[in-house]
Amino acid sequence: MHISRQHYIKMKIPDTCRLLLRNNITDDYSMGYGSHLGFRAGTGNSFSWYDLENETISPLRIHPFCFMDTTAHYEMRLSASEAFEKLNIMCAILEKTGGTLVTIFHNFTLGTGNEWKGWRQAYEHFLQEKSTVPVTETGI
């Protein structure tokens, strides 16, 4: 499998998708919001990218993300506990609908900087909590 994630500012549809296909990328994880949390594609399931101009279903699989740490922190001004409360709500939706949780966390978020105080602990707690949930083929 050849995977990719573009910085959301650099993603340009359809050009980026076509470039990925030309370079044998089969799965992309760039679909999501930079300014708020949620399901930009309206789904928590992956889907084949459809080339509107050529009227073709492509082999490029889009895996939308619903949560990005910097969006929660910088754009929404959420504390770690508030951000993970929202993430847990999204997880509950995904569990009910059979969706797949895709998140984006940056290395500095889980570091020791004062700006991100409490995020690493909240992340570790989240992982411990979710590790007790049975893993399904399409779920978390």
N, C-alpha and C positions, 0 to 999 in steps of 0.2 A: 504494500500500500504506500502511496506517495501522498503526503498530506501537506497542507499549507494553512497559514493564518496571516492575512494581510492586516496591517494597521488600518483601522477603520477610515482614516482620512485618505489613505492611499488607494482604497478599493474603488474601482471605477467599472461599473457594469455597463456594457457587456465586455469591454476590453480586457479587464483583469481575468474574467472567466475564460475567455478565449486564449489568453496567454498561458494560463494554468493548464488548459487542455493540450496546447502545443508542447508543453514541457512534461507531459505524462503525469500531471497531478490528478489524482482520482477523488480526493476528499478535501474540502475547504471548510475552515472553521471561522470565517470572517463575518458572517451575517449576524449582526446585533446592533444595539444602540450604543452610541457614545455619550448620549446626554441623559438617558434614564434607563431604568431596569425594565426588563420584560421581553416579550417574544416578538422581535421585529418581523419575522416571517409569519407571525400568527400561529406558529406551531412549535412544539418541542420535539418534533420528529425530523429526521433528515429527509431530503428530497433531491431528485435529479434537477439540475439546472436546465431550464428551458430557454433555448435561444429563440427569442421572439422574431428577430429579423430573418432567420433562416428556417423558422418553423420546425425546429428539431429538438428532441429530447437528447441531452448530452450525457456522456458517462460521468460527468463531474457531479459528485454528491455534495450537497450543501448541508452542513451541520450547524444550525443556528445556536448561538449562545444566548442566555437570558440574564446573565449577571457578570458584571465586570467591577472589580474592586475600585478602580479609579473613578468610575462613574458614581458609585455609591458614596465615595469619600469626597471627591472634588465637586461634582455636579450637583449631587443631592444633599451634600453636607451631613451625611449620616454618620453616627458613631458606629463602632464595630458591632455593638449589640443590636442597634437598629438595622444595620445592613444585613446581619445574619438572620434577624427576625424575618425580613423580607425574603431572603434566600430560602428559609424554611417554608414560607408560604408557597413559593414557586415550586419547591420540591413536592409539596403536598399535591399541587395541581398536576405535576408530571407523574406522580405515582398513580393518581386516579385515571389519567388519560393514556398511560403507557408510553409517555415521552421519555427522552433522554436528557439528563442534566449535563449541560455544557457550560462551564464557567471560565472566566479569565482572571487569573491572579498573577500579579507581577512579583518578581523576586523582592523588590524593596518593600512591598506591602507586608511581607512576612519577616522582615528584618527587625532591627532593634531601634530604629529611629523614633524619636518622640512623636512625630506627626502621625505615626501609625500605631501608637501605643494601644494594646489590647487586640489588635487584629490577628496576630499570630495565635494567641490563646483561643480566640473565637473560632479561628480556622481549625485548630487542632480539636477543639470540642465538637465542632460540626462534623469532622471526619470520624471521630470516635462514635458520635451519635448515629451517623449514617452507616457505619460498619456493621451495626446490628440488624440493618434492613436486608432482607434476602436480595441477592443480585438476580435480575432476570435478564433475558436475552436482549430486550430493548430498554430496560429500565436503568435505574441508578446503580 
